[in-house]
Amino acid sequence: MLLFKMKIKFQNIGWKSKVSQKRATFSISINKLVVIGSCLKKGQILYSYLGEDDDNRPIMITYLDGKEKLDNETS
């Protein structure tokens, strides 16, 4: 496992998501304010990555601009 540090600046919005299942697909919801503020559209592809924070808690990072992580960011 490769380690790298990423500086994350949290915005003043947070929400709870509930994991849903429809047949073999699981999904989570995104707050409507985030969707509107990020100009997301239905069907748009977002890239998400799993990681751990400094306390070894699992986290998921999702890029809302529809782009994959940069090449200089290692996983």
N, C-alpha and C positions, 0 to 999 in steps of 0.2 A: 504494500500500500504506500503510495506517495503522499506526502503531506505538503500543503502549502497554506499560506495565510492569505485571507481575502478580507479586506476592510469592507464592512457592510454598514451602511447608514440607514437606520430604521426611520420610516416616516411615521406620522402621527395617525396611523390607521391600522387596525388589526381586526381579525374576525376568526370565528370558529368555523371549521368545515366538518361536515359529516360525510363519512365514506358511504357511498351508495353502490349497489350492485344491480345490474340489469343483465341477466343471463351470465355470460362469462366475462363481462367487462365491469371493472370497478372505476368509480370516478369520485372527484371531490368538487365542491362548488367554490366559486370565486365571488366575493362581494360585488354587488352591482356598481358601487362607486369606483371600485378598482377597474372594472370592465370599461365603464364610461371614461374615466380619467386616463386610461391607457389606450383608448381607441381600439379595444379588442372587438373582433367580429365573430359571430357564430361560425364554427368550422375552422377557425384559425389554428394553426399548429404552434404550440409552445414547447420549449425544451426545458426539461426538469432533470435535476441531478441530485443524488443522495449523498449525504455527508454526515459529519458529527461536529458538534460545537466543542468548545474547550472543556465542557463537563461531560463529554462523551454521550451527549443526548443526540438521537438521530434527528437530522434536519433534511428538508427538501428545498432546494433552490430552484425557482422557476423564473426563467427569463421571459418577461412580458413583451419584448420587442420582436419575438418570433425568430430570433437568431440563436444559433448554437453558441456554446461558450467559446471564447477566444482560444487560439492555438497556444498562446503563452500561459494559459491556465491549465495546470496539470490536474489529473484526477487521481 
